[in-house]
Amino acid sequence: MNDSPEYLAKRAFFDSLITLYGRNVAVEILRDESVKIHKLHLSKSNRSDETMDEILSLAQKRGVEIKYHTKDALSRISKNNAQDQGVALDVETQNYRNAQSIESDFPNTFRLLALDGINNPQNLGMIVRSAAASTIDGIILPKRNSTKLSPLVMKASAGTLFKIPIYYCDTLSDVLPLKNSSVITLSSHAQDDIYSLKIPNRAIFVLGNESEGVSREIEALSTLSVSIPMQRGVESLNVAITAGIVAFLP
């Protein structure tokens, strides 16, 4: 039985929500009126203080729906009871999209970053920041074996988390390779030099795990592998630095 258009639309909407948590994060997001908030979740056990009063005031001023929960229920929403401080927000963002929409978003040309097993939220945030500042069209971020979008990512991105399309999928192998696209992996062992590369019109640069690099599964799907030439015996770069170099290739 096929799912109804109404069900698919509702599922797509909830898939596009990003849940963030923490009181300072809530204040920052509520102050930014360019960010659309679906719902504010609060623990019933929260005590009134200056920050909580500001959260409530900003939410009421913006007409944000507020839901109260038990502490345990709130932790199930935030998925981080140790750090949520009794506050979570569902953020609506048109830039958090299913990777299946890449083809329709960019029918002719694109330049994307795909992240294979990035587990450090600070690295992810810095990658987002570099990509947002460049002409990169978007980031592909799998849900499995990757760090989640979180307050730490938001902080490391220096406020750019919602500025560039981030395409979600279960695994990179679910979406790679895209039709008529080149999958280019970064590896310190590759013979080809990234600076001599003629970048195709439809290019996906894959950045691998901080310790292991690009997985064998994704390597098998790649069109070619390139390295960044380094001097003085340095063998590798931090993945966020690598992303910055790739993002600003001419």
Protein Blocks (a to p, Z undefined) as FASTA:
>chain_A
ZZdfklmmmmmmmmmpccdedjklmmmmmmmmmbccfbdcddfkbccdfklmmmmmmmmm
nopacddddfklmmmmnopaklnnopacddddfkbccfklmmmmmmmbccddddehiabf
klmmmmmmmmmmmmbfbdcddfbhpacddfklmmmnnoplmmpccdddfblklmpccehi
acddddfkbmbdfklpccdfbdcdddddfklopafklmmmpmbdcddddeehiabdcfkl
mmmmmmmpZZ
